[in-house]
Amino acid sequence: MYNDTARTHQVNTYPRRSGAGDSKKRTTAQDRLRLLQLFICLILFLAVFLGKGIFPGKLLEIRDDLLAMITSNTDFRAAFSVVGETDSEESILSRLEDFCVAVFGAEDGGASNSVQSKPELASFLSKESSFPIRTADEQAITDHLLAQNAWKLPISSNQSTTEETVPPEAESTDLTEELEAVPAAGTLILKSDYDGDPLPEHYTMDQLSLGTLETMTPVLGYINSEYGYRDHPINGTYQFHGGVDISGQTGDPIQAFASGTVEYVGKDDSYGLYLQLDHGNGVKSFYAHCSEVCVTKGQSVTIGDTIAKIGSTGMSTGPHLHLELKFNKMHLNPIYYIEYMTDQ
């Protein structure tokens, strides 16, 4: 009788123990909660770790806000209790945004130095709750986070950025003004004081603009023969020399004066092996007396590419490059557009 009474009293006094199914359900929910908390920590860790190398400017921008969050009187126990109020996985995930607002949100009625009450991080975590963290490996998680561009916490209104941002309109205006400052191709840059014999048709002593074309010196050497009238070194006739002769050694590379297309390649008794490049906008360059041509008709070339090699083919007294420049069939004096060696 005593034992029966005692047992009866025990049963009536203490709450009924949960069954095996309830215990398993609680254990599963707790495991899910731990996994979720680990996922949140992983996200925050990756944000800081990757941000140091990829987004240092953004980390500097949110530094003051993060310090304010860490040093504020935030009740993290209460915040996590919001997430842990239910054992349902769906409910836990739905409370992620409330958790972030509880930790990062402002409660001072919109003070000017506060963080916004619903930071973008809260929405990001809520959206990321659908990511298959259980089946994804570390690389997949990292790639997924890098693809989101989500770490843009709001900047407090009293915070000044370390860099002065230039509006796209201002950059476009500066670029337009810079381009307009370059004279259009064919514009007269320098009027020559030439007073010699009348020039042949389509030849000028003036310097004309090549526009925005990027150029370089095809061969750096001494000028053996200048642009203008001269006695021909072989037949002795007095005639106009339509280019400059630049000294060099047989086989030395000849580089493209500018980017363009090979207009033609040829050979004759006067110029030997030669070629011409079309650089667009009316500008062309001609190379003669080559020992070898390294390009073909129609080929695209980039400024500085080796297009031929110095030689002494045709009517020539020694290895050199005969270089001509033209604008809309008008022959120009190459001396204005290249560098060359002198004895000084």
ChimeraX attribute file (.defattr): number of C-alpha atoms within 10 A of each C-alpha:
attribute: neighborCount
match mode: 1-to-1
recipient: residues
	/A:1	6
	/A:2	7
	/A:3	8
	/A:4	9
	/A:5	10
	/A:6	11
	/A:7	12
	/A:8	11
	/A:9	11
	/A:10	11
	/A:11	11
	/A:12	10
	/A:13	9
	/A:14	8
	/A:15	8
	/A:16	8
	/A:17	8
	/A:18	8
	/A:19	8
	/A:20	8
	/A:21	9
	/A:22	11
	/A:23	12
	/A:24	11
	/A:25	13
	/A:26	13
	/A:27	13
	/A:28	15
	/A:29	18
	/A:30	16
	/A:31	12
	/A:32	16
	/A:33	20
	/A:34	12
	/A:35	14
	/A:36	19
	/A:37	14
	/A:38	12
	/A:39	17
	/A:40	15
	/A:41	12
	/A:42	13
	/A:43	17
	/A:44	13
	/A:45	12
	/A:46	15
	/A:47	19
	/A:48	15
	/A:49	12
	/A:50	14
	/A:51	16
	/A:52	14
	/A:53	9
	/A:54	13
	/A:55	15
	/A:56	12
	/A:57	14
	/A:58	16
	/A:59	18
	/A:60	13
	/A:61	20
	/A:62	18
	/A:63	13
	/A:64	14
	/A:65	19
	/A:66	15
	/A:67	10
	/A:68	15
	/A:69	17
	/A:70	12
	/A:71	8
	/A:72	11
	/A:73	9
	/A:74	14
	/A:75	11
	/A:76	12
	/A:77	8
	/A:78	13
	/A:79	17
	/A:80	18
	/A:81	12
	/A:82	16
	/A:83	22
	/A:84	17
	/A:85	11
	/A:86	14
	/A:87	17
	/A:88	17
	/A:89	16
	/A:90	10
	/A:91	13
	/A:92	20
	/A:93	20
	/A:94	15
	/A:95	19
	/A:96	25
	/A:97	21
	/A:98	20
	/A:99	22
	/A:100	22
	/A:101	20
	/A:102	21
	/A:103	21
	/A:104	24
	/A:105	19
	/A:106	18
	/A:107	13
	/A:108	11
	/A:109	8
	/A:110	11
	/A:111	12
	/A:112	11
	/A:113	15
	/A:114	21
	/A:115	23
	/A:116	20
	/A:117	18
	/A:118	17
	/A:119	19
	/A:120	16
	/A:121	19
	/A:122	22
	/A:123	16
	/A:124	16
	/A:125	20
	/A:126	16
	/A:127	14
	/A:128	19
	/A:129	17
	/A:130	9
	/A:131	12
	/A:132	11
	/A:133	15
	/A:134	8
	/A:135	9
	/A:136	12
	/A:137	10
	/A:138	10
	/A:139	9
	/A:140	13
	/A:141	18
	/A:142	16
	/A:143	10
	/A:144	14
	/A:145	17
	/A:146	16
	/A:147	9
	/A:148	10
	/A:149	9
	/A:150	14
	/A:151	18
	/A:152	14
	/A:153	18
	/A:154	16
	/A:155	20
	/A:156	17
	/A:157	12
	/A:158	9
	/A:159	13
	/A:160	10
	/A:161	13
	/A:162	9
	/A:163	8
	/A:164	7
	/A:165	7
	/A:166	8
	/A:167	9
	/A:168	9
	/A:169	9
	/A:170	10
	/A:171	11
	/A:172	11
	/A:173	12
	/A:174	12
	/A:175	12
	/A:176	11
	/A:177	11
	/A:178	10
	/A:179	13
	/A:180	12
	/A:181	11
	/A:182	13
	/A:183	15
	/A:184	15
	/A:185	17
	/A:186	17
	/A:187	13
	/A:188	13
	/A:189	12
	/A:190	12
	/A:191	11
	/A:192	10
	/A:193	8
	/A:194	11
	/A:195	7
	/A:196	8
	/A:197	9
	/A:198	9
	/A:199	14
	/A:200	13
	/A:201	9
	/A:202	12
	/A:203	17
	/A:204	18
	/A:205	18
	/A:206	16
	/A:207	19
	/A:208	21
	/A:209	20
	/A:210	22
	/A:211	17
	/A:212	14
	/A:213	14
	/A:214	11
	/A:215	16
	/A:216	16
	/A:217	18
	/A:218	24
	/A:219	23
	/A:220	15
	/A:221	18
	/A:222	16
	/A:223	19
	/A:224	12
	/A:225	16
	/A:226	16
	/A:227	20
	/A:228	19
	/A:229	16
	/A:230	14
	/A:231	12
	/A:232	14
	/A:233	12
	/A:234	9
	/A:235	8
	/A:236	9
	/A:237	10
	/A:238	11
	/A:239	12
	/A:240	16
	/A:241	17
	/A:242	22
	/A:243	23
	/A:244	21
	/A:245	23
	/A:246	22
	/A:247	21
	/A:248	20
	/A:249	15
	/A:250	17
	/A:251	14
	/A:252	18
	/A:253	20
	/A:254	24
	/A:255	19
	/A:256	25
	/A:257	30
	/A:258	24
	/A:259	20
	/A:260	21
	/A:261	20
	/A:262	21
	/A:263	18
	/A:264	16
	/A:265	18
	/A:266	13
	/A:267	15
	/A:268	13
	/A:269	11
	/A:270	13
	/A:271	19
	/A:272	19
	/A:273	24
	/A:274	25
	/A:275	25
	/A:276	21
	/A:277	27
	/A:278	21
	/A:279	25
	/A:280	13
	/A:281	15
	/A:282	14
	/A:283	22
	/A:284	24
	/A:285	23
	/A:286	21
	/A:287	27
	/A:288	29
	/A:289	30
	/A:290	30
	/A:291	22
	/A:292	18
	/A:293	19
	/A:294	15
	/A:295	18
	/A:296	14
	/A:297	14
	/A:298	14
	/A:299	12
	/A:300	15
	/A:301	21
	/A:302	15
	/A:303	18
	/A:304	16
	/A:305	17
	/A:306	18
	/A:307	24
	/A:308	26
	/A:309	26
	/A:310	28
	/A:311	25
	/A:312	21
	/A:313	23
	/A:314	18
	/A:315	16
	/A:316	17
	/A:317	10
	/A:318	15
	/A:319	22
	/A:320	29
	/A:321	33
	/A:322	26
	/A:323	24
	/A:324	22
	/A:325	23
	/A:326	21
	/A:327	20
	/A:328	12
	/A:329	13
	/A:330	15
	/A:331	21
	/A:332	23
	/A:333	23
	/A:334	22
	/A:335	17
	/A:336	13
	/A:337	16
	/A:338	14
	/A:339	16
	/A:340	13
	/A:341	11
	/A:342	8
	/A:343	4
	/A:344	3
